[in-house]
């Protein structure tokens, strides 16, 4: 359906100013009033004005995503945002300048800004408060149930069977879940970017050049920590690979959530041997045959002295078992790397290890796995994936949040 004209309603709020903040935004058809999509997310600790501008940016992203050709009218109860975006008031605060510039870049030509009374902006206000209460995060299409989008519920509540599953199987799974008891929930967080990440260089584990987080990488992890903070009282521990970039990431998360930190070497990145520190293009140029062999086999070690995927799988699964034994029935945040996280996901969903080649994992992204102690008699212990490669609001390198 072609939409020629749309309305964005947006709001944001901070409980404390500055304090815990969140935004809400919605997109609807201007002619029919039909709701198209909503977006609501917590954004950590900030001011009311930053939260309001964040709602505006989120609303304009909805326009780009769903109705990029439509003319746009933005409606907000923030006189400051409306007057500044209309060009009638100057923008003095540096944080607001950045957000206003982002909004101007997103807004289609001819976008208009209209102030409305607060009582006429109740939908967006409700979304912002639901985000602050931990009940909403990310984009919801019209007609979707937003209750499943609470980050806390995704992480802490056992997943239901799909609606299309037959009742007998649903009953069997519910009975199995009850018998299995509370799962161990593993929240997998990839480290933030380093100079090697940006330059697409091989960056291995403890034997590597071991670069630390860049300033951008630290900001990404702070955003992830804020996103995870509503569930701080439910997290038992942060477990990290000892590699510098993960250790730095884990320290930020553990401090923000106020939980202890443990180091587990088994979650370190694959070792790349002589390829470490080189770009993919450089390895392809100088070692094409070796690169082809590595990409073609899970048993080939890269760079002469590196680790094969099978070797990494063995130590990662061993580390997982140690974690499950030590923190059974708890929620644990594991800060790790691309290869170990993909390996754990493949293991959880009972996919062949080759599946790691078909996953993409973003820096500072969150994935969530559940591991049950065991099923009914005669069945193996079961695991499930609840979330993959999700990104928090505030991670400026990427769009927010993605649910794949």
N, C-alpha and C positions, 0 to 999 in steps of 0.2 A: 504493500500500500504506500503510495507516494504522499508525503506530508509536505505541504507548501509553507506552513506557518506553525511555529511551536512556541510554547511558553516554558521558561525555566523559573521555578520557584526555589529559593535557596535560603538557608539559615545556618547559623553556627552559634555555639555557646561555650562558655568556660565557667566551671564551678569554682570560683575563687578569683579569677581575673588578675593575674594568671592562675591557672589551676587546670585540673583535668578537663580536656576539651574534646569536642566532636562537632561534626557537621552533618547536615541533611540537605539533599537536593532531589528534585523531581523534574521530569520532562513530560509535557503533555501536549496534545494536539490543540492548537489555538481555536480551530473551528468547531471541534466536537467536544473538547474538554476531556477526551479520553486519555487516561494515564498510559504512558509508554514505558517508562523505567524510573527507578529510584536509585539513589546512592546514599549511603550513610556509613560513617566510619569514625572511630575515635582517633585522635591525632596527638595523644600525649598531653603534656603540660604546656599551655600557651595562653594567649589572651583572647577575649571575645572577638576583637577585630580580626585577628589572624584566623580564628575559626570561621567567621563569616566569609572572609575572602576564600578560605578553603572550600566552603560550600559553593561559592560562585564558580570556582575552578572546576569542581566536580560536576556541576550542572552543565557547564560548557563542554566538558569531556563527553557527557551523555549526548549532547547535540552532535559532536563529531562522530560518535560511534553509531548513532541510530538515525539521525536526520541531517546529514551534512549539507544538504542542498536547501534546507528550509530557512526562511527568515526567522529571526529570534527576538523575542521580547523577554527580558530578565525582570523578574519581580522579587523584591526583597524589602524587609522592614528595617534594614540598616540604612539610615540616611547617609552615613559616612561612605559606605561602599557605593551606593547609587550615585551620589554627587561626585565622588572621585572618578568613578568609571565613566560618567558622563562628561568629565573634563571641566566641571565647574568648581571643584575644590582641588587644592594641591595635595599631593601625597608626600608626607614628610618622613614617616617612619620607614626605616630601611627594609624591615621584614614585609611590610605592606607593599613597598615598591616592587619587590620581587614577585609577589603574588599577583599584583595588578598587571605587571608585564606579562606574566604567564596567561592571565585571563584575556588580555588584549590579543595575544597571539592565537588563542583558541577561538575567540569570538568571530563569527562570520562578519563580513562587511555589512554595515547597516544595523547591527545589533543595537537595540534600544534598552534603556534602563529605567525602570519605573519603581518609585517608592510606594509601598502599600502598608496600611496599618498592621500591627502585629496580629490582631485577631483574624486578618485575612491571610496570614501566612502560617496557619496552625499545622498544616500538613508537613511542611519542611521543618518546623520547630519540633514536631513529634519525632521525626526521623533523627534529628540531632540528639534528642534526649534518649532515644532508644540506643543510639550508638554509644552515648556516655554510660548507659546502664549495661553495656556489654551484650545487648540483644541483637545488634545489627553490625555488619561490616560488609562493605562492597556493594556491587551493583545487583539489583533485583529487577527482573522484567515484570511487567504487569501480569498479574495472575499467578506468579510464583509465591510459594510460602516462604516468607523471610525468616521464620522461626529456626530453620535449619542453618541459618547463616551466622548465628552467634559463634564467635571463635571459641568461647568457653564450652559451649555445648558440643561443637565439633570435636574438641579435644577430650572432654570429660564424659560424654555420653556414648554408650555403645551404639554402633550404627544399626539401624533397622534394616531388615531385608527389603529389597526393591518391591514396589507395589505390584509389579507384574508377577512376582513369585507366587506359586500356588499356596493356598492356606496351609496345607499339610506341611510344606517345607518351612513356611514361616513359623508355625507352631514348633516344629522340630528345632529350628534355630533359636527361638526364644527359650525353649527348655534347655538347650545346650548352653546358651549364654548364662542362664541362671546357675546351672551346675558348675560352669567353669569359674564362676566368681568374678571379682573385679579384675579387669585387664591391667596389664602394665602398659601405660601410654607413653610412647616415645615421640617427643617433639623434635624433629630433625631440623636444625638450622645450619645452612651453609654460611661460611664466613663471608665478610664483606670484601670488596675489591681491593687488590693490591696493584702495584705498577705492572706486575707480570700479567694480571688478569686483563687489564686494559690493552696491553700489547700482545695478547694472545700467545704468551710464552708457556712452555711446559713448566709446571711448578709442582714439585713432588713433596715428599714427606720430610722426615728428619734429616735425610742426607742431601737435601736440596739447598739452594742458595737461601731459602727461608725468608722471603720478603715479608715485612709487616704490613698492616693495613695502611692504605692511603687515607688522607683526610676524608675523602668521599666514602671510603669503606667504613670508617668509623661512624660517619653520619648514617649510613645504611643500617648498621647494627644498632645504633641508638634508636632508630625508628622501629626496628624489629622488636627491641626490648620494650619500648613503650606499648607496642601492639600486644605483646604477651603479658604486660604488667597486670591486667585485670585478673589473671589466674595465678598470681604470685603465691597466694596462700595455699594453692593446691600442688605446687611444684616441690618435689622432694629434694632435688639436687640438679645442678648443671654439670654435665660430664663433657669433657672436651678432649679432642686430639691435642697432643703436646706441641704440635707445629705452631710456629709463632703467630701466624695470621688467625688460626682458630683460637689459640690461647688468648690473644688480645680481644677477639670477639667475645669469648666466653666470660672474660673478666667484666666487660661492659654489661652483659646480660645478668650475670650473677649479682653484681652490685646493684643494678636497677631493681631486681626482683627481691633482693635481700635473702638469697639462698646460698648454701655452700657450693663450693666448686671442687670437682674431682677430675683427675687426668687419667685418660685411658689410651695408651699407645696404639691399641688395636684399631682405633678409629682414624689413624693418620692416613694421609693421602698416599696413593700409589707412588713408588719410586720410579723415576724415569731414566736413571743411569746417566749416560753421557748426553742425553737429550735435554737434561734439566737446564732451564734458563734460556733455551733456544725457542724461537718461534716455530710454529707448525710449518711455515713456508721454508724456513731454514733447514729443518729436518727433511722435508720433502725434497729439497734441492740436493742435499748432501748425502742422504741415506734413504732414497726412495724405496729400494728393495726391502730394507729392514722395516720401514714404515708400513709397506704393504703386508709384510709377514705379520706384523703386530696387529694390524687392523683385521687380518684374516684369520686370526687364531686367538683363543682365550688362554692358550698355554705358552705363548711367546712373550719373553721379557723384553721390554723396550730398552734401547740405549745400551745394550750389552750387559749391564749389571743391574737393570731395574727389576720390577716385579711384574709378573703376568697377572691377568685378571683373576685367574684361578687362585694364585697365591694370595692376592688381596682378599678375595672372597673368603678363604679359609680363616685368615686372621680377623676379618671383620665379624664373621659369624661367631667366632670364638669370643670376641669382645662383647657381642650382643648377649651371649649366654651368661657371661660374667655379670653384665648389667641386670639381666632379668633375675638372676639368682640373688643379687644384692638389693634390688629395689622392687621386688614382686608386688604387684597391685598398686604401685605408685605412678606418679607422673614425673617423667625425667626429660629434661631438655638436653639433647646431644648436639654439640657444635662440631661439625665435621666438614668434609670436602665432597667434591662432585662424585668421585668413584665410590667411596664408602657409602654415601647416601643412596646412590642409585642401586648399589648392591643390596642394601638393606630393603629397599622398596621391592626389588625383584624377588628377594627371599620371602617377603611378607605376602606377596600376591601369588607365590608359587609359580613365578615365571622363569623361563630359562635365563641363565646369566647373559646370554646374547641380548636380552632386553635392554641392557644398559646403553646399547648403541641407539636405542629409539627413545631415549628420555632426554629432555633438556632441563637443566637445573640452573636457575638464576642466582647470582650472588645475593646473600642475605634473605633467601627465600625460606619459607617454612613448609615442611611436610610432616604429616602425622600418621603414625602407625600404632596399632593396638595388638598386643600379644596376650592371649589367654593361656592359662596354665594347662588346660586340657579339655577335651570334649567328652561326650558320652563314652561308655566302655567300648573299646575296640577302635576308637578314632584317634587321630593324631592331634596334638596341640594346634590351635588355629591362630592365624594372624589376619589382620585386615588393614587396608589403607583408608584413611579418612580424609586426607587432604594432601595435595601435591603441588609444590612450587607456588605457594601463595605468597603474595607480597603485601607488606603493610603500607597504609597511607603514610606519607612522609618520606618514603624511599624515592628520592628525586630522580634517580637514574631510570626508573621504570614506571609504567602505569600502575594504578592501584585498584584494589588488590585483584589478582587474577585467580580464577577458580577453574582449573583444568581437570 
